[in-house]
Amino acid sequence: MGPYDNVLPEEKAHGQDTPRSLEEALNALSQDHQYLLAGDVFSKREIEHWIDVKHSEQEEVALRPHPHEFTLYYDL
């Protein structure tokens, strides 16, 4: 089963895609999070805080080499 198996045909036709990175997912969440506000499940402040924390985490990870890079470039 692939990532598009549960996507509606009209969503495919409009080019809607799943995020390919945490950064893309956070940007999408920043633009569309009304469904999380329904029924007072989360407050706008909670969502914004969570997005800020995850952006900080993503930036920290981006600054460091991935373990696979060590294999590619430093393995003897």
PDB file of N, CA, C and O in Angstrom, chain B, residues numbered from 101:
ATOM      1  N   MET B 101       0.840  -1.173   0.000  1.00  0.00           N
ATOM      2  CA  MET B 101       0.000   0.000   0.000  1.00  0.00           C
ATOM      3  C   MET B 101       0.887   1.239   0.000  1.00  0.00           C
ATOM      4  O   MET B 101       1.826   1.324   0.793  1.00  0.00           O
ATOM      5  N   GLY B 102       0.609   2.188  -0.866  1.00  0.00           N
ATOM      6  CA  GLY B 102       1.428   3.392  -0.992  1.00  0.00           C
ATOM      7  C   GLY B 102       0.765   4.603  -0.380  1.00  0.00           C
ATOM      8  O   GLY B 102      -0.370   4.521   0.090  1.00  0.00           O
ATOM      9  N   PRO B 103       1.459   5.722  -0.379  1.00  0.00           N
ATOM     10  CA  PRO B 103       0.950   6.925   0.269  1.00  0.00           C
ATOM     11  C   PRO B 103      -0.279   7.514  -0.415  1.00  0.00           C
ATOM     12  O   PRO B 103      -1.019   8.275   0.208  1.00  0.00           O
ATOM     13  N   TYR B 104      -0.510   7.182  -1.673  1.00  0.00           N
ATOM     14  CA  TYR B 104      -1.651   7.752  -2.388  1.00  0.00           C
ATOM     15  C   TYR B 104      -2.865   6.837  -2.416  1.00  0.00           C
ATOM     16  O   TYR B 104      -3.877   7.188  -3.022  1.00  0.00           O
ATOM     17  N   ASP B 105      -2.795   5.698  -1.793  1.00  0.00           N
ATOM     18  CA  ASP B 105      -3.909   4.761  -1.843  1.00  0.00           C
ATOM     19  C   ASP B 105      -5.181   5.303  -1.198  1.00  0.00           C
ATOM     20  O   ASP B 105      -6.281   4.936  -1.608  1.00  0.00           O
ATOM     21  N   ASN B 106      -5.050   6.156  -0.214  1.00  0.00           N
ATOM     22  CA  ASN B 106      -6.220   6.709   0.473  1.00  0.00           C
ATOM     23  C   ASN B 106      -6.518   8.142   0.071  1.00  0.00           C
ATOM     24  O   ASN B 106      -7.376   8.783   0.679  1.00  0.00           O
ATOM     25  N   VAL B 107      -5.824   8.664  -0.947  1.00  0.00           N
ATOM     26  CA  VAL B 107      -6.044  10.030  -1.403  1.00  0.00           C
ATOM     27  C   VAL B 107      -7.199  10.038  -2.396  1.00  0.00           C
ATOM     28  O   VAL B 107      -7.275   9.196  -3.291  1.00  0.00           O
ATOM     29  N   LEU B 108      -8.092  11.000  -2.222  1.00  0.00           N
ATOM     30  CA  LEU B 108      -9.234  11.112  -3.121  1.00  0.00           C
ATOM     31  C   LEU B 108      -8.776  11.547  -4.510  1.00  0.00           C
ATOM     32  O   LEU B 108      -7.808  12.297  -4.632  1.00  0.00           O
ATOM     33  N   PRO B 109      -9.458  11.086  -5.559  1.00  0.00           N
ATOM     34  CA  PRO B 109      -9.059  11.449  -6.939  1.00  0.00           C
ATOM     35  C   PRO B 109      -9.013  12.956  -7.166  1.00  0.00           C
ATOM     36  O   PRO B 109      -8.130  13.445  -7.870  1.00  0.00           O
ATOM     37  N   GLU B 110      -9.951  13.697  -6.581  1.00  0.00           N
ATOM     38  CA  GLU B 110      -9.940  15.155  -6.774  1.00  0.00           C
ATOM     39  C   GLU B 110      -8.725  15.814  -6.102  1.00  0.00           C
ATOM     40  O   GLU B 110      -8.256  16.860  -6.552  1.00  0.00           O
ATOM     41  N   GLU B 111      -8.225  15.204  -5.036  1.00  0.00           N
ATOM     42  CA  GLU B 111      -7.013  15.730  -4.407  1.00  0.00           C
ATOM     43  C   GLU B 111      -5.805  15.477  -5.303  1.00  0.00           C
ATOM     44  O   GLU B 111      -4.929  16.334  -5.420  1.00  0.00           O
ATOM     45  N   LYS B 112      -5.754  14.303  -5.937  1.00  0.00           N
ATOM     46  CA  LYS B 112      -4.670  14.001  -6.867  1.00  0.00           C
ATOM     47  C   LYS B 112      -4.706  14.971  -8.045  1.00  0.00           C
ATOM     48  O   LYS B 112      -3.665  15.458  -8.486  1.00  0.00           O
ATOM     49  N   ALA B 113      -5.899  15.248  -8.549  1.00  0.00           N
ATOM     50  CA  ALA B 113      -6.051  16.120  -9.708  1.00  0.00           C
ATOM     51  C   ALA B 113      -5.616  17.547  -9.407  1.00  0.00           C
ATOM     52  O   ALA B 113      -5.156  18.254 -10.303  1.00  0.00           O
ATOM     53  N   HIS B 114      -5.753  17.976  -8.164  1.00  0.00           N
ATOM     54  CA  HIS B 114      -5.383  19.341  -7.794  1.00  0.00           C
ATOM     55  C   HIS B 114      -3.931  19.443  -7.344  1.00  0.00           C
ATOM     56  O   HIS B 114      -3.483  20.504  -6.907  1.00  0.00           O
ATOM     57  N   GLY B 115      -3.200  18.343  -7.451  1.00  0.00           N
ATOM     58  CA  GLY B 115      -1.784  18.377  -7.142  1.00  0.00           C
ATOM     59  C   GLY B 115      -1.459  18.409  -5.658  1.00  0.00           C
ATOM     60  O   GLY B 115      -0.325  18.706  -5.283  1.00  0.00           O
ATOM     61  N   GLN B 116      -2.432  18.111  -4.810  1.00  0.00           N
ATOM     62  CA  GLN B 116      -2.157  18.089  -3.382  1.00  0.00           C
ATOM     63  C   GLN B 116      -1.257  16.896  -3.092  1.00  0.00           C
ATOM     64  O   GLN B 116      -1.481  15.794  -3.592  1.00  0.00           O
ATOM     65  N   ASP B 117      -0.249  17.132  -2.286  1.00  0.00           N
ATOM     66  CA  ASP B 117       0.753  16.113  -2.032  1.00  0.00           C
ATOM     67  C   ASP B 117       1.046  16.068  -0.541  1.00  0.00           C
ATOM     68  O   ASP B 117       0.786  17.026   0.188  1.00  0.00           O
ATOM     69  N   THR B 118       1.578  14.969  -0.111  1.00  0.00           N
ATOM     70  CA  THR B 118       1.994  14.884   1.281  1.00  0.00           C
ATOM     71  C   THR B 118       3.342  15.569   1.430  1.00  0.00           C
ATOM     72  O   THR B 118       4.162  15.529   0.513  1.00  0.00           O
ATOM     73  N   PRO B 119       3.579  16.194   2.569  1.00  0.00           N
ATOM     74  CA  PRO B 119       4.870  16.855   2.785  1.00  0.00           C
ATOM     75  C   PRO B 119       6.009  15.851   2.733  1.00  0.00           C
ATOM     76  O   PRO B 119       5.858  14.707   3.160  1.00  0.00           O
ATOM     77  N   ARG B 120       7.136  16.277   2.215  1.00  0.00           N
ATOM     78  CA  ARG B 120       8.298  15.405   2.083  1.00  0.00           C
ATOM     79  C   ARG B 120       9.334  15.656   3.169  1.00  0.00           C
ATOM     80  O   ARG B 120      10.355  14.970   3.219  1.00  0.00           O
ATOM     81  N   SER B 121       9.089  16.618   4.026  1.00  0.00           N
ATOM     82  CA  SER B 121      10.022  16.913   5.105  1.00  0.00           C
ATOM     83  C   SER B 121       9.255  17.500   6.282  1.00  0.00           C
ATOM     84  O   SER B 121       8.099  17.902   6.157  1.00  0.00           O
ATOM     85  N   LEU B 122       9.920  17.538   7.413  1.00  0.00           N
ATOM     86  CA  LEU B 122       9.302  18.155   8.588  1.00  0.00           C
ATOM     87  C   LEU B 122       9.026  19.626   8.321  1.00  0.00           C
ATOM     88  O   LEU B 122       7.989  20.149   8.729  1.00  0.00           O
ATOM     89  N   GLU B 123       9.940  20.290   7.646  1.00  0.00           N
ATOM     90  CA  GLU B 123       9.748  21.712   7.336  1.00  0.00           C
ATOM     91  C   GLU B 123       8.501  21.930   6.487  1.00  0.00           C
ATOM     92  O   GLU B 123       7.716  22.836   6.767  1.00  0.00           O
ATOM     93  N   GLU B 124       8.310  21.113   5.454  1.00  0.00           N
ATOM     94  CA  GLU B 124       7.109  21.223   4.621  1.00  0.00           C
ATOM     95  C   GLU B 124       5.846  20.956   5.434  1.00  0.00           C
ATOM     96  O   GLU B 124       4.841  21.647   5.265  1.00  0.00           O
ATOM     97  N   ALA B 125       5.890  19.964   6.311  1.00  0.00           N
ATOM     98  CA  ALA B 125       4.730  19.630   7.142  1.00  0.00           C
ATOM     99  C   ALA B 125       4.396  20.779   8.093  1.00  0.00           C
ATOM    100  O   ALA B 125       3.225  21.106   8.286  1.00  0.00           O
ATOM    101  N   LEU B 126       5.414  21.386   8.681  1.00  0.00           N
ATOM    102  CA  LEU B 126       5.175  22.505   9.590  1.00  0.00           C
ATOM    103  C   LEU B 126       4.622  23.712   8.852  1.00  0.00           C
ATOM    104  O   LEU B 126       3.749  24.412   9.365  1.00  0.00           O
ATOM    105  N   ASN B 127       5.124  23.956   7.655  1.00  0.00           N
ATOM    106  CA  ASN B 127       4.592  25.068   6.857  1.00  0.00           C
ATOM    107  C   ASN B 127       3.130  24.819   6.489  1.00  0.00           C
ATOM    108  O   ASN B 127       2.311  25.737   6.522  1.00  0.00           O
ATOM    109  N   ALA B 128       2.811  23.577   6.140  1.00  0.00           N
ATOM    110  CA  ALA B 128       1.427  23.233   5.818  1.00  0.00           C
ATOM    111  C   ALA B 128       0.537  23.393   7.052  1.00  0.00           C
ATOM    112  O   ALA B 128      -0.581  23.899   6.954  1.00  0.00           O
ATOM    113  N   LEU B 129       1.034  22.963   8.205  1.00  0.00           N
ATOM    114  CA  LEU B 129       0.268  23.099   9.439  1.00  0.00           C
ATOM    115  C   LEU B 129       0.061  24.560   9.802  1.00  0.00           C
ATOM    116  O   LEU B 129      -1.002  24.933  10.299  1.00  0.00           O
ATOM    117  N   SER B 130       1.064  25.385   9.559  1.00  0.00           N
ATOM    118  CA  SER B 130       0.928  26.823   9.829  1.00  0.00           C
ATOM    119  C   SER B 130      -0.195  27.431   8.997  1.00  0.00           C
ATOM    120  O   SER B 130      -0.913  28.319   9.456  1.00  0.00           O
ATOM    121  N   GLN B 131      -0.339  26.936   7.753  1.00  0.00           N
ATOM    122  CA  GLN B 131      -1.350  27.466   6.850  1.00  0.00           C
ATOM    123  C   GLN B 131      -2.745  26.895   7.101  1.00  0.00           C
ATOM    124  O   GLN B 131      -3.746  27.552   6.817  1.00  0.00           O
ATOM    125  N   ASP B 132      -2.810  25.683   7.629  1.00  0.00           N
ATOM    126  CA  ASP B 132      -4.105  25.013   7.764  1.00  0.00           C
ATOM    127  C   ASP B 132      -4.162  24.221   9.066  1.00  0.00           C
ATOM    128  O   ASP B 132      -3.732  23.069   9.117  1.00  0.00           O
ATOM    129  N   HIS B 133      -4.689  24.834  10.103  1.00  0.00           N
ATOM    130  CA  HIS B 133      -4.843  24.131  11.380  1.00  0.00           C
ATOM    131  C   HIS B 133      -6.201  24.416  12.040  1.00  0.00           C
ATOM    132  O   HIS B 133      -6.373  24.212  13.242  1.00  0.00           O
ATOM    133  N   GLN B 134      -7.147  24.886  11.243  1.00  0.00           N
ATOM    134  CA  GLN B 134      -8.477  25.191  11.789  1.00  0.00           C
ATOM    135  C   GLN B 134      -9.145  23.949  12.378  1.00  0.00           C
ATOM    136  O   GLN B 134      -9.869  24.040  13.369  1.00  0.00           O
ATOM    137  N   TYR B 135      -8.902  22.809  11.776  1.00  0.00           N
ATOM    138  CA  TYR B 135      -9.516  21.567  12.257  1.00  0.00           C
ATOM    139  C   TYR B 135      -9.058  21.229  13.677  1.00  0.00           C
ATOM    140  O   TYR B 135      -9.777  20.552  14.413  1.00  0.00           O
ATOM    141  N   LEU B 136      -7.876  21.691  14.065  1.00  0.00           N
ATOM    142  CA  LEU B 136      -7.393  21.436  15.425  1.00  0.00           C
ATOM    143  C   LEU B 136      -8.016  22.384  16.444  1.00  0.00           C
ATOM    144  O   LEU B 136      -8.004  22.111  17.644  1.00  0.00           O
ATOM    145  N   LEU B 137      -8.554  23.486  15.965  1.00  0.00           N
ATOM    146  CA  LEU B 137      -9.201  24.458  16.857  1.00  0.00           C
ATOM    147  C   LEU B 137     -10.654  24.083  17.136  1.00  0.00           C
ATOM    148  O   LEU B 137     -11.234  24.532  18.124  1.00  0.00           O
ATOM    149  N   ALA B 138     -11.233  23.272  16.278  1.00  0.00           N
ATOM    150  CA  ALA B 138     -12.636  22.880  16.437  1.00  0.00           C
ATOM    151  C   ALA B 138     -12.824  22.114  17.738  1.00  0.00           C
ATOM    152  O   ALA B 138     -12.032  21.231  18.067  1.00  0.00           O
ATOM    153  N   GLY B 139     -13.856  22.449  18.463  1.00  0.00           N
ATOM    154  CA  GLY B 139     -14.163  21.766  19.714  1.00  0.00           C
ATOM    155  C   GLY B 139     -13.186  22.082  20.835  1.00  0.00           C
ATOM    156  O   GLY B 139     -13.149  21.384  21.848  1.00  0.00           O
ATOM    157  N   ASP B 140     -12.397  23.131  20.653  1.00  0.00           N
ATOM    158  CA  ASP B 140     -11.412  23.543  21.667  1.00  0.00           C
ATOM    159  C   ASP B 140     -10.444  22.417  22.039  1.00  0.00           C
ATOM    160  O   ASP B 140     -10.046  22.282  23.196  1.00  0.00           O
ATOM    161  N   VAL B 141     -10.071  21.609  21.034  1.00  0.00           N
ATOM    162  CA  VAL B 141      -9.107  20.539  21.277  1.00  0.00           C
ATOM    163  C   VAL B 141      -7.754  21.156  21.611  1.00  0.00           C
ATOM    164  O   VAL B 141      -7.121  20.782  22.599  1.00  0.00           O
ATOM    165  N   PHE B 142      -7.309  22.110  20.779  1.00  0.00           N
ATOM    166  CA  PHE B 142      -6.078  22.849  21.016  1.00  0.00           C
ATOM    167  C   PHE B 142      -6.374  24.334  20.880  1.00  0.00           C
ATOM    168  O   PHE B 142      -7.299  24.728  20.171  1.00  0.00           O
ATOM    169  N   SER B 143      -5.592  25.147  21.555  1.00  0.00           N
ATOM    170  CA  SER B 143      -5.722  26.592  21.378  1.00  0.00           C
ATOM    171  C   SER B 143      -4.768  27.038  20.274  1.00  0.00           C
ATOM    172  O   SER B 143      -3.805  26.344  19.949  1.00  0.00           O
ATOM    173  N   LYS B 144      -5.048  28.196  19.710  1.00  0.00           N
ATOM    174  CA  LYS B 144      -4.173  28.741  18.672  1.00  0.00           C
ATOM    175  C   LYS B 144      -2.759  28.906  19.223  1.00  0.00           C
ATOM    176  O   LYS B 144      -1.788  28.634  18.518  1.00  0.00           O
ATOM    177  N   ARG B 145      -2.634  29.344  20.457  1.00  0.00           N
ATOM    178  CA  ARG B 145      -1.321  29.538  21.081  1.00  0.00           C
ATOM    179  C   ARG B 145      -0.564  28.212  21.217  1.00  0.00           C
ATOM    180  O   ARG B 145       0.644  28.166  20.983  1.00  0.00           O
ATOM    181  N   GLU B 146      -1.256  27.142  21.591  1.00  0.00           N
ATOM    182  CA  GLU B 146      -0.608  25.823  21.702  1.00  0.00           C
ATOM    183  C   GLU B 146      -0.063  25.362  20.357  1.00  0.00           C
ATOM    184  O   GLU B 146       1.059  24.862  20.272  1.00  0.00           O
ATOM    185  N   ILE B 147      -0.851  25.530  19.317  1.00  0.00           N
ATOM    186  CA  ILE B 147      -0.425  25.114  17.983  1.00  0.00           C
ATOM    187  C   ILE B 147       0.774  25.932  17.534  1.00  0.00           C
ATOM    188  O   ILE B 147       1.749  25.376  17.029  1.00  0.00           O
ATOM    189  N   GLU B 148       0.714  27.245  17.711  1.00  0.00           N
ATOM    190  CA  GLU B 148       1.826  28.108  17.315  1.00  0.00           C
ATOM    191  C   GLU B 148       3.097  27.762  18.090  1.00  0.00           C
ATOM    192  O   GLU B 148       4.188  27.735  17.521  1.00  0.00           O
ATOM    193  N   HIS B 149       2.952  27.499  19.387  1.00  0.00           N
ATOM    194  CA  HIS B 149       4.109  27.129  20.203  1.00  0.00           C
ATOM    195  C   HIS B 149       4.713  25.810  19.714  1.00  0.00           C
ATOM    196  O   HIS B 149       5.933  25.700  19.587  1.00  0.00           O
ATOM    197  N   TRP B 150       3.881  24.821  19.441  1.00  0.00           N
ATOM    198  CA  TRP B 150       4.362  23.523  18.977  1.00  0.00           C
ATOM    199  C   TRP B 150       5.096  23.682  17.647  1.00  0.00           C
ATOM    200  O   TRP B 150       6.154  23.086  17.450  1.00  0.00           O
ATOM    201  N   ILE B 151       4.540  24.483  16.734  1.00  0.00           N
ATOM    202  CA  ILE B 151       5.184  24.719  15.441  1.00  0.00           C
ATOM    203  C   ILE B 151       6.544  25.389  15.645  1.00  0.00           C
ATOM    204  O   ILE B 151       7.521  25.007  15.000  1.00  0.00           O
ATOM    205  N   ASP B 152       6.618  26.380  16.532  1.00  0.00           N
ATOM    206  CA  ASP B 152       7.894  27.056  16.814  1.00  0.00           C
ATOM    207  C   ASP B 152       8.930  26.089  17.375  1.00  0.00           C
ATOM    208  O   ASP B 152      10.091  26.121  16.968  1.00  0.00           O
ATOM    209  N   VAL B 153       8.522  25.232  18.305  1.00  0.00           N
ATOM    210  CA  VAL B 153       9.449  24.262  18.899  1.00  0.00           C
ATOM    211  C   VAL B 153       9.962  23.301  17.832  1.00  0.00           C
ATOM    212  O   VAL B 153      11.159  23.020  17.769  1.00  0.00           O
ATOM    213  N   LYS B 154       9.067  22.803  17.002  1.00  0.00           N
ATOM    214  CA  LYS B 154       9.468  21.848  15.963  1.00  0.00           C
ATOM    215  C   LYS B 154      10.338  22.508  14.893  1.00  0.00           C
ATOM    216  O   LYS B 154      11.242  21.867  14.355  1.00  0.00           O
ATOM    217  N   HIS B 155      10.078  23.784  14.577  1.00  0.00           N
ATOM    218  CA  HIS B 155      10.953  24.509  13.651  1.00  0.00           C
ATOM    219  C   HIS B 155      12.362  24.614  14.233  1.00  0.00           C
ATOM    220  O   HIS B 155      13.347  24.451  13.513  1.00  0.00           O
ATOM    221  N   SER B 156      12.456  24.884  15.522  1.00  0.00           N
ATOM    222  CA  SER B 156      13.765  24.967  16.178  1.00  0.00           C
ATOM    223  C   SER B 156      14.484  23.632  16.118  1.00  0.00           C
ATOM    224  O   SER B 156      15.683  23.585  15.840  1.00  0.00           O
ATOM    225  N   GLU B 157      13.770  22.552  16.373  1.00  0.00           N
ATOM    226  CA  GLU B 157      14.360  21.218  16.302  1.00  0.00           C
ATOM    227  C   GLU B 157      14.842  20.913  14.888  1.00  0.00           C
ATOM    228  O   GLU B 157      15.934  20.376  14.699  1.00  0.00           O
ATOM    229  N   GLN B 158      14.028  21.257  13.904  1.00  0.00           N
ATOM    230  CA  GLN B 158      14.380  21.001  12.511  1.00  0.00           C
ATOM    231  C   GLN B 158      15.631  21.778  12.130  1.00  0.00           C
ATOM    232  O   GLN B 158      16.488  21.249  11.422  1.00  0.00           O
ATOM    233  N   GLU B 159      15.752  23.009  12.578  1.00  0.00           N
ATOM    234  CA  GLU B 159      16.936  23.823  12.283  1.00  0.00           C
ATOM    235  C   GLU B 159      18.186  23.217  12.915  1.00  0.00           C
ATOM    236  O   GLU B 159      19.251  23.214  12.299  1.00  0.00           O
ATOM    237  N   GLU B 160      18.064  22.705  14.137  1.00  0.00           N
ATOM    238  CA  GLU B 160      19.197  22.078  14.815  1.00  0.00           C
ATOM    239  C   GLU B 160      19.667  20.833  14.058  1.00  0.00           C
ATOM    240  O   GLU B 160      20.869  20.618  13.901  1.00  0.00           O
ATOM    241  N   VAL B 161      18.734  20.026  13.597  1.00  0.00           N
ATOM    242  CA  VAL B 161      19.081  18.818  12.855  1.00  0.00           C
ATOM    243  C   VAL B 161      19.746  19.191  11.524  1.00  0.00           C
ATOM    244  O   VAL B 161      20.705  18.543  11.107  1.00  0.00           O
ATOM    245  N   ALA B 162      19.243  20.220  10.870  1.00  0.00           N
ATOM    246  CA  ALA B 162      19.783  20.629   9.573  1.00  0.00           C
ATOM    247  C   ALA B 162      21.229  21.120   9.674  1.00  0.00           C
ATOM    248  O   ALA B 162      21.966  21.074   8.689  1.00  0.00           O
ATOM    249  N   LEU B 163      21.631  21.579  10.829  1.00  0.00           N
ATOM    250  CA  LEU B 163      22.984  22.098  11.014  1.00  0.00           C
ATOM    251  C   LEU B 163      24.029  21.006  11.219  1.00  0.00           C
ATOM    252  O   LEU B 163      25.229  21.280  11.176  1.00  0.00           O
ATOM    253  N   ARG B 164      23.592  19.796  11.436  1.00  0.00           N
ATOM    254  CA  ARG B 164      24.516  18.705  11.742  1.00  0.00           C
ATOM    255  C   ARG B 164      24.548  17.680  10.608  1.00  0.00           C
ATOM    256  O   ARG B 164      23.540  17.450   9.940  1.00  0.00           O
ATOM    257  N   PRO B 165      25.713  17.070  10.397  1.00  0.00           N
ATOM    258  CA  PRO B 165      25.782  16.062   9.332  1.00  0.00           C
ATOM    259  C   PRO B 165      24.988  14.812   9.694  1.00  0.00           C
ATOM    260  O   PRO B 165      24.892  14.425  10.858  1.00  0.00           O
ATOM    261  N   HIS B 166      24.440  14.212   8.692  1.00  0.00           N
ATOM    262  CA  HIS B 166      23.719  12.959   8.862  1.00  0.00           C
ATOM    263  C   HIS B 166      24.756  11.838   8.993  1.00  0.00           C
ATOM    264  O   HIS B 166      25.800  11.900   8.345  1.00  0.00           O
ATOM    265  N   PRO B 167      24.494  10.820   9.810  1.00  0.00           N
ATOM    266  CA  PRO B 167      25.458   9.721   9.947  1.00  0.00           C
ATOM    267  C   PRO B 167      25.869   9.092   8.610  1.00  0.00           C
ATOM    268  O   PRO B 167      27.003   8.637   8.462  1.00  0.00           O
ATOM    269  N   HIS B 168      24.969   9.065   7.657  1.00  0.00           N
ATOM    270  CA  HIS B 168      25.306   8.490   6.356  1.00  0.00           C
ATOM    271  C   HIS B 168      26.392   9.309   5.647  1.00  0.00           C
ATOM    272  O   HIS B 168      27.169   8.760   4.866  1.00  0.00           O
ATOM    273  N   GLU B 169      26.447  10.611   5.913  1.00  0.00           N
ATOM    274  CA  GLU B 169      27.485  11.445   5.306  1.00  0.00           C
ATOM    275  C   GLU B 169      28.878  11.014   5.762  1.00  0.00           C
ATOM    276  O   GLU B 169      29.834  11.076   4.989  1.00  0.00           O
ATOM    277  N   PHE B 170      28.987  10.587   6.995  1.00  0.00           N
ATOM    278  CA  PHE B 170      30.278  10.099   7.476  1.00  0.00           C
ATOM    279  C   PHE B 170      30.702   8.860   6.693  1.00  0.00           C
ATOM    280  O   PHE B 170      31.875   8.706   6.353  1.00  0.00           O
ATOM    281  N   THR B 171      29.752   7.984   6.411  1.00  0.00           N
ATOM    282  CA  THR B 171      30.045   6.787   5.619  1.00  0.00           C
ATOM    283  C   THR B 171      30.456   7.170   4.202  1.00  0.00           C
ATOM    284  O   THR B 171      31.395   6.598   3.648  1.00  0.00           O
ATOM    285  N   LEU B 172      29.763   8.125   3.623  1.00  0.00           N
ATOM    286  CA  LEU B 172      30.057   8.525   2.251  1.00  0.00           C
ATOM    287  C   LEU B 172      31.411   9.201   2.113  1.00  0.00           C
ATOM    288  O   LEU B 172      32.142   8.935   1.159  1.00  0.00           O
ATOM    289  N   TYR B 173      31.749  10.062   3.043  1.00  0.00           N
ATOM    290  CA  TYR B 173      32.915  10.932   2.865  1.00  0.00           C
ATOM    291  C   TYR B 173      34.116  10.602   3.710  1.00  0.00           C
ATOM    292  O   TYR B 173      35.234  10.980   3.361  1.00  0.00           O
ATOM    293  N   TYR B 174      33.915   9.891   4.835  1.00  0.00           N
ATOM    294  CA  TYR B 174      35.037   9.662   5.745  1.00  0.00           C
ATOM    295  C   TYR B 174      35.378   8.199   5.965  1.00  0.00           C
ATOM    296  O   TYR B 174      36.340   7.887   6.669  1.00  0.00           O
ATOM    297  N   ASP B 175      34.614   7.310   5.381  1.00  0.00           N
ATOM    298  CA  ASP B 175      34.872   5.890   5.548  1.00  0.00           C
ATOM    299  C   ASP B 175      36.112   5.497   4.740  1.00  0.00           C
ATOM    300  O   ASP B 175      36.217   5.822   3.557  1.00  0.00           O
ATOM    301  N   LEU B 176      37.022   4.817   5.367  1.00  0.00           N
ATOM    302  CA  LEU B 176      38.253   4.419   4.659  1.00  0.00           C
ATOM    303  C   LEU B 176      38.204   3.010   4.231  1.00  0.00           C
ATOM    304  O   LEU B 176      39.154   2.515   3.624  1.00  0.00           O
TER     305      LEU B 176
END
